[in-house]
Amino acid sequence: MKLYYLEKVKSTQIYAKEYLGKNEDSNICFYTYNQTSGLGSQNNNWEGENGNLFFSFVISIKDLPKDLPLQSASIYFAFILKELLSVKGSNLILKWPNDFYLQQKIGGLITNKINDKLICGIGLNIVKTKSYSEVLDIDINKKELLKLYFNKLELYPSWKQIFSKYKLEFHLNKKYFTKINNEKLSMKDATLNEDGSLNINNKKVYSLRWLKL
């Protein structure tokens, strides 16, 4: 993965999309510590502040594991980072399907499909903001974390490997809510399917949050 540092940018997701409009590259990542207008799921904004970590990477769908349900790519990418942070000592969990949580949300992930490629954007609160008082519970070197993440990601572990670990931790989601079609639903009785989808309120819901750019 080629890493490109941006001093300041509105959104690494939009930057990556515009880059793809002019280039065919994949295995490329744009990262910054100063993102001013980040994009989140449900077309929400993700407030950034200088010192946090924001990055978006472009990956070819053909490079992904053959058993990965594309609609669950967010779980796949997010859990790999969650697992790495846990090894470093963090207590964060992955809240279905794409949020990093301690006592409250400290980061998240969004995926956007463009032709035969995915753009995955990740934001992680490391310094406190006006809206988010809780931040990552370990000290990390941000650039080193990126390198470790992509070293692990580019081994392309199977969906089965990643999902089997996430499934063991899914019970930690039970005290939270999730939003489906703008409806806030308790996850107390939700169950997880093998393809990463959720059974909740007698509905089967898939995890992919496509971002409309």
Short mmCIF file of the C-alpha atoms (twelve columns), coordinates in Angstrom:
data_MODEL
# 
_entry.id   MODEL 
# 
loop_
_atom_site.group_PDB 
_atom_site.id 
_atom_site.type_symbol 
_atom_site.label_atom_id 
_atom_site.label_alt_id 
_atom_site.label_comp_id 
_atom_site.label_asym_id 
_atom_site.label_seq_id 
_atom_site.Cartn_x 
_atom_site.Cartn_y 
_atom_site.Cartn_z 
_atom_site.pdbx_PDB_model_num 
ATOM 1   C CA . MET A 1   0.000   0.000   0.000   1 
ATOM 2   C CA . LYS A 2   1.393   3.377   -1.018  1 
ATOM 3   C CA . LEU A 3   0.863   6.016   1.669   1 
ATOM 4   C CA . TYR A 4   0.374   9.700   0.806   1 
ATOM 5   C CA . TYR A 5   0.234   12.295  3.574   1 
ATOM 6   C CA . LEU A 6   -2.081  15.309  3.178   1 
ATOM 7   C CA . GLU A 7   -1.338  18.318  5.370   1 
ATOM 8   C CA . LYS A 8   -5.002  19.341  5.503   1 
ATOM 9   C CA . VAL A 9   -8.038  18.166  3.563   1 
ATOM 10  C CA . LYS A 10  -11.821 18.430  3.741   1 
ATOM 11  C CA . SER A 11  -12.338 14.683  3.326   1 
ATOM 12  C CA . THR A 12  -9.928  11.887  2.482   1 
ATOM 13  C CA . GLN A 13  -12.871 9.973   0.961   1 
ATOM 14  C CA . ILE A 14  -13.656 12.758  -1.495  1 
ATOM 15  C CA . TYR A 15  -9.956  13.246  -2.212  1 
ATOM 16  C CA . ALA A 16  -9.588  9.536   -3.028  1 
ATOM 17  C CA . LYS A 17  -12.689 9.580   -5.240  1 
ATOM 18  C CA . GLU A 18  -11.394 12.578  -7.187  1 
ATOM 19  C CA . TYR A 19  -8.034  10.844  -7.533  1 
ATOM 20  C CA . LEU A 20  -9.747  7.765   -8.970  1 
ATOM 21  C CA . GLY A 21  -11.486 9.976   -11.511 1 
ATOM 22  C CA . LYS A 22  -8.073  10.704  -13.028 1 
ATOM 23  C CA . ASN A 23  -6.102  7.543   -12.210 1 
ATOM 24  C CA . GLU A 24  -6.595  3.781   -12.209 1 
ATOM 25  C CA . ASP A 25  -4.381  3.073   -9.202  1 
ATOM 26  C CA . SER A 26  -5.349  0.780   -6.368  1 
ATOM 27  C CA . ASN A 27  -3.480  -0.134  -3.182  1 
ATOM 28  C CA . ILE A 28  -3.128  3.530   -2.403  1 
ATOM 29  C CA . CYS A 29  -3.940  5.397   0.814   1 
ATOM 30  C CA . PHE A 30  -4.375  9.083   1.592   1 
ATOM 31  C CA . TYR A 31  -4.073  10.066  5.229   1 
ATOM 32  C CA . THR A 32  -4.138  13.228  7.298   1 
ATOM 33  C CA . TYR A 33  -4.249  14.411  10.885  1 
ATOM 34  C CA . ASN A 34  -6.343  17.442  9.945   1 
ATOM 35  C CA . GLN A 35  -9.652  16.736  8.187   1 
ATOM 36  C CA . THR A 36  -12.168 19.563  8.246   1 
ATOM 37  C CA . SER A 37  -15.372 18.078  6.763   1 
ATOM 38  C CA . GLY A 38  -15.294 14.329  7.175   1 
ATOM 39  C CA . LEU A 39  -18.123 12.144  5.900   1 
ATOM 40  C CA . GLY A 40  -19.830 9.493   7.993   1 
ATOM 41  C CA . SER A 41  -22.520 6.905   7.529   1 
ATOM 42  C CA . GLN A 42  -26.173 7.881   7.039   1 
ATOM 43  C CA . ASN A 43  -24.812 10.927  5.153   1 
ATOM 44  C CA . ASN A 44  -23.726 12.479  8.453   1 
ATOM 45  C CA . ASN A 45  -20.636 14.571  9.017   1 
ATOM 46  C CA . TRP A 46  -17.786 13.298  11.180  1 
ATOM 47  C CA . GLU A 47  -16.250 16.149  13.127  1 
ATOM 48  C CA . GLY A 48  -12.503 16.175  12.909  1 
ATOM 49  C CA . GLU A 49  -9.836  18.034  14.801  1 
ATOM 50  C CA . ASN A 50  -6.152  18.404  14.185  1 
ATOM 51  C CA . GLY A 51  -4.280  15.490  15.713  1 
ATOM 52  C CA . ASN A 52  -6.790  12.727  15.011  1 
ATOM 53  C CA . LEU A 53  -6.240  10.086  12.335  1 
ATOM 54  C CA . PHE A 54  -8.199  10.060  9.085   1 
ATOM 55  C CA . PHE A 55  -7.427  7.922   6.070   1 
ATOM 56  C CA . SER A 56  -9.011  6.492   2.950   1 
ATOM 57  C CA . PHE A 57  -7.606  3.682   0.882   1 
ATOM 58  C CA . VAL A 58  -8.411  2.278   -2.538  1 
ATOM 59  C CA . ILE A 59  -8.462  -1.470  -3.036  1 
ATOM 60  C CA . SER A 60  -9.437  -3.631  -6.007  1 
ATOM 61  C CA . ILE A 61  -12.361 -5.934  -5.396  1 
ATOM 62  C CA . LYS A 62  -10.510 -8.741  -7.207  1 
ATOM 63  C CA . ASP A 63  -7.806  -8.647  -4.509  1 
ATOM 64  C CA . LEU A 64  -10.247 -9.320  -1.689  1 
ATOM 65  C CA . PRO A 65  -10.852 -12.822 -0.307  1 
ATOM 66  C CA . LYS A 66  -13.166 -14.866 -2.504  1 
ATOM 67  C CA . ASP A 67  -15.410 -15.728 0.429   1 
ATOM 68  C CA . LEU A 68  -15.942 -12.104 1.519   1 
ATOM 69  C CA . PRO A 69  -19.597 -11.016 1.155   1 
ATOM 70  C CA . LEU A 70  -19.125 -7.591  -0.386  1 
ATOM 71  C CA . GLN A 71  -22.013 -6.221  1.641   1 
ATOM 72  C CA . SER A 72  -19.962 -6.993  4.766   1 
ATOM 73  C CA . ALA A 73  -16.731 -5.346  3.645   1 
ATOM 74  C CA . SER A 74  -17.160 -2.716  6.391   1 
ATOM 75  C CA . ILE A 75  -17.058 -5.404  9.090   1 
ATOM 76  C CA . TYR A 76  -14.023 -7.005  7.463   1 
ATOM 77  C CA . PHE A 77  -11.935 -3.829  7.207   1 
ATOM 78  C CA . ALA A 78  -13.027 -2.523  10.614  1 
ATOM 79  C CA . PHE A 79  -12.400 -5.704  12.570  1 
ATOM 80  C CA . ILE A 80  -8.856  -6.029  11.251  1 
ATOM 81  C CA . LEU A 81  -8.096  -2.572  12.676  1 
ATOM 82  C CA . LYS A 82  -9.991  -3.311  15.881  1 
ATOM 83  C CA . GLU A 83  -7.979  -6.486  16.396  1 
ATOM 84  C CA . LEU A 84  -4.700  -4.644  15.862  1 
ATOM 85  C CA . LEU A 85  -5.660  -1.961  18.389  1 
ATOM 86  C CA . SER A 86  -6.705  -4.645  20.884  1 
ATOM 87  C CA . VAL A 87  -3.291  -6.281  20.605  1 
ATOM 88  C CA . LYS A 88  -1.802  -2.873  21.414  1 
ATOM 89  C CA . GLY A 89  -3.877  -2.775  24.608  1 
ATOM 90  C CA . SER A 90  -7.064  -0.957  23.640  1 
ATOM 91  C CA . ASN A 91  -10.436 -2.008  25.076  1 
ATOM 92  C CA . LEU A 92  -12.484 -0.707  22.167  1 
ATOM 93  C CA . ILE A 93  -15.092 -2.879  20.489  1 
ATOM 94  C CA . LEU A 94  -16.499 -2.977  16.975  1 
ATOM 95  C CA . LYS A 95  -20.181 -2.024  17.159  1 
ATOM 96  C CA . TRP A 96  -22.069 -3.506  14.223  1 
ATOM 97  C CA . PRO A 97  -21.254 -2.815  11.555  1 
ATOM 98  C CA . ASN A 98  -18.677 -0.047  11.392  1 
ATOM 99  C CA . ASP A 99  -18.253 1.950   14.604  1 
ATOM 100 C CA . PHE A 100 -15.394 1.859   17.096  1 
ATOM 101 C CA . TYR A 101 -16.709 2.175   20.657  1 
ATOM 102 C CA . LEU A 102 -15.413 2.541   24.188  1 
ATOM 103 C CA . GLN A 103 -18.152 4.093   26.325  1 
ATOM 104 C CA . GLN A 104 -19.141 6.111   23.280  1 
ATOM 105 C CA . LYS A 105 -18.180 6.241   19.632  1 
ATOM 106 C CA . ILE A 106 -14.535 7.132   19.057  1 
ATOM 107 C CA . GLY A 107 -14.294 6.333   15.372  1 
ATOM 108 C CA . GLY A 108 -15.882 4.711   12.388  1 
ATOM 109 C CA . LEU A 109 -15.535 3.389   8.900   1 
ATOM 110 C CA . ILE A 110 -17.379 3.922   5.619   1 
ATOM 111 C CA . THR A 111 -17.084 2.121   2.292   1 
ATOM 112 C CA . ASN A 112 -17.789 3.411   -1.204  1 
ATOM 113 C CA . LYS A 113 -17.821 1.261   -4.356  1 
ATOM 114 C CA . ILE A 114 -16.596 2.793   -7.593  1 
ATOM 115 C CA . ASN A 115 -16.614 0.394   -10.545 1 
ATOM 116 C CA . ASP A 116 -14.317 -2.508  -9.637  1 
ATOM 117 C CA . LYS A 117 -12.768 -0.787  -6.611  1 
ATOM 118 C CA . LEU A 118 -13.668 0.043   -3.038  1 
ATOM 119 C CA . ILE A 119 -12.739 3.220   -1.198  1 
ATOM 120 C CA . CYS A 120 -12.658 2.619   2.532   1 
ATOM 121 C CA . GLY A 121 -12.470 5.636   4.824   1 
ATOM 122 C CA . ILE A 122 -11.608 5.438   8.515   1 
ATOM 123 C CA . GLY A 123 -11.621 8.095   11.219  1 
ATOM 124 C CA . LEU A 124 -10.270 7.577   14.731  1 
ATOM 125 C CA . ASN A 125 -10.448 10.072  17.592  1 
ATOM 126 C CA . ILE A 126 -7.095  10.331  19.324  1 
ATOM 127 C CA . VAL A 127 -7.426  13.867  20.711  1 
ATOM 128 C CA . LYS A 128 -10.533 15.301  22.351  1 
ATOM 129 C CA . THR A 129 -12.947 17.423  20.325  1 
ATOM 130 C CA . LYS A 130 -15.818 19.704  21.295  1 
ATOM 131 C CA . SER A 131 -18.309 16.962  20.437  1 
ATOM 132 C CA . TYR A 132 -16.334 13.891  21.496  1 
ATOM 133 C CA . SER A 133 -14.774 13.807  24.942  1 
ATOM 134 C CA . GLU A 134 -13.698 10.167  24.749  1 
ATOM 135 C CA . VAL A 135 -10.718 9.163   22.657  1 
ATOM 136 C CA . LEU A 136 -8.626  6.092   21.962  1 
ATOM 137 C CA . ASP A 137 -7.441  4.598   25.253  1 
ATOM 138 C CA . ILE A 138 -3.850  3.866   24.205  1 
ATOM 139 C CA . ASP A 139 -0.932  5.918   22.941  1 
ATOM 140 C CA . ILE A 140 -0.045  5.127   19.351  1 
ATOM 141 C CA . ASN A 141 2.241   6.330   16.610  1 
ATOM 142 C CA . LYS A 142 -0.284  7.110   13.884  1 
ATOM 143 C CA . LYS A 143 1.945   6.454   10.888  1 
ATOM 144 C CA . GLU A 144 3.239   3.224   12.429  1 
ATOM 145 C CA . LEU A 145 -0.358  2.137   13.033  1 
ATOM 146 C CA . LEU A 146 -1.143  2.664   9.352   1 
ATOM 147 C CA . LYS A 147 1.822   0.550   8.296   1 
ATOM 148 C CA . LEU A 148 0.882   -2.246  10.686  1 
ATOM 149 C CA . TYR A 149 -2.737  -2.137  9.536   1 
ATOM 150 C CA . PHE A 150 -1.908  -2.471  5.877   1 
ATOM 151 C CA . ASN A 151 0.693   -5.158  6.533   1 
ATOM 152 C CA . LYS A 152 -2.077  -7.158  8.168   1 
ATOM 153 C CA . LEU A 153 -4.792  -6.262  5.667   1 
ATOM 154 C CA . GLU A 154 -2.652  -7.197  2.676   1 
ATOM 155 C CA . LEU A 155 -2.322  -10.744 3.983   1 
ATOM 156 C CA . TYR A 156 -6.001  -10.863 2.960   1 
ATOM 157 C CA . PRO A 157 -7.242  -13.161 5.724   1 
ATOM 158 C CA . SER A 158 -10.413 -14.969 4.720   1 
ATOM 159 C CA . TRP A 159 -13.840 -13.713 5.699   1 
ATOM 160 C CA . LYS A 160 -14.266 -16.940 7.671   1 
ATOM 161 C CA . GLN A 161 -11.166 -16.132 9.760   1 
ATOM 162 C CA . ILE A 162 -12.266 -12.575 10.515  1 
ATOM 163 C CA . PHE A 163 -15.936 -13.331 11.041  1 
ATOM 164 C CA . SER A 164 -15.291 -16.223 13.418  1 
ATOM 165 C CA . LYS A 165 -13.486 -13.799 15.759  1 
ATOM 166 C CA . TYR A 166 -16.058 -11.041 15.421  1 
ATOM 167 C CA . LYS A 167 -18.889 -13.475 16.109  1 
ATOM 168 C CA . LEU A 168 -17.348 -14.329 19.492  1 
ATOM 169 C CA . GLU A 169 -17.464 -10.651 20.467  1 
ATOM 170 C CA . PHE A 170 -20.853 -9.796  18.995  1 
ATOM 171 C CA . HIS A 171 -22.618 -10.140 22.365  1 
ATOM 172 C CA . LEU A 172 -20.912 -6.868  23.357  1 
ATOM 173 C CA . ASN A 173 -23.300 -5.130  20.931  1 
ATOM 174 C CA . LYS A 174 -26.378 -6.099  22.931  1 
ATOM 175 C CA . LYS A 175 -26.442 -2.945  25.071  1 
ATOM 176 C CA . TYR A 176 -26.381 -0.615  22.066  1 
ATOM 177 C CA . PHE A 177 -28.770 0.623   19.423  1 
ATOM 178 C CA . THR A 178 -28.362 0.714   15.663  1 
ATOM 179 C CA . LYS A 179 -30.113 2.881   13.102  1 
ATOM 180 C CA . ILE A 180 -31.927 1.148   10.228  1 
ATOM 181 C CA . ASN A 181 -33.616 3.412   7.668   1 
ATOM 182 C CA . ASN A 182 -33.500 6.255   10.201  1 
ATOM 183 C CA . GLU A 183 -35.192 4.066   12.838  1 
ATOM 184 C CA . LYS A 184 -33.294 3.568   16.105  1 
ATOM 185 C CA . LEU A 185 -33.493 -0.101  17.099  1 
ATOM 186 C CA . SER A 186 -32.225 -1.919  20.176  1 
ATOM 187 C CA . MET A 187 -29.710 -4.681  19.492  1 
ATOM 188 C CA . LYS A 188 -30.656 -6.555  22.660  1 
ATOM 189 C CA . ASP A 189 -32.272 -9.448  20.765  1 
ATOM 190 C CA . ALA A 190 -30.390 -9.096  17.476  1 
ATOM 191 C CA . THR A 191 -28.608 -12.133 16.017  1 
ATOM 192 C CA . LEU A 192 -25.749 -12.264 13.560  1 
ATOM 193 C CA . ASN A 193 -25.801 -14.291 10.328  1 
ATOM 194 C CA . GLU A 194 -22.794 -15.950 8.703   1 
ATOM 195 C CA . ASP A 195 -22.723 -13.371 5.895   1 
ATOM 196 C CA . GLY A 196 -22.464 -10.526 8.423   1 
ATOM 197 C CA . SER A 197 -26.101 -9.486  8.159   1 
ATOM 198 C CA . LEU A 198 -28.250 -8.890  11.196  1 
ATOM 199 C CA . ASN A 199 -31.604 -10.344 12.214  1 
ATOM 200 C CA . ILE A 200 -33.378 -7.572  14.104  1 
ATOM 201 C CA . ASN A 201 -37.087 -6.939  14.661  1 
ATOM 202 C CA . ASN A 202 -37.942 -9.769  12.249  1 
ATOM 203 C CA . LYS A 203 -35.888 -8.157  9.504   1 
ATOM 204 C CA . LYS A 204 -32.649 -9.204  7.832   1 
ATOM 205 C CA . VAL A 205 -30.385 -6.188  7.497   1 
ATOM 206 C CA . TYR A 206 -27.054 -6.036  5.709   1 
ATOM 207 C CA . SER A 207 -24.109 -4.193  7.126   1 
ATOM 208 C CA . LEU A 208 -22.760 -2.313  4.149   1 
ATOM 209 C CA . ARG A 209 -23.089 1.450   4.445   1 
ATOM 210 C CA . TRP A 210 -22.459 2.787   0.940   1 
ATOM 211 C CA . LEU A 211 -21.444 6.409   1.002   1 
ATOM 212 C CA . LYS A 212 -23.001 8.596   -1.677  1 
ATOM 213 C CA . LEU A 213 -20.395 11.021  -2.961  1 
# 
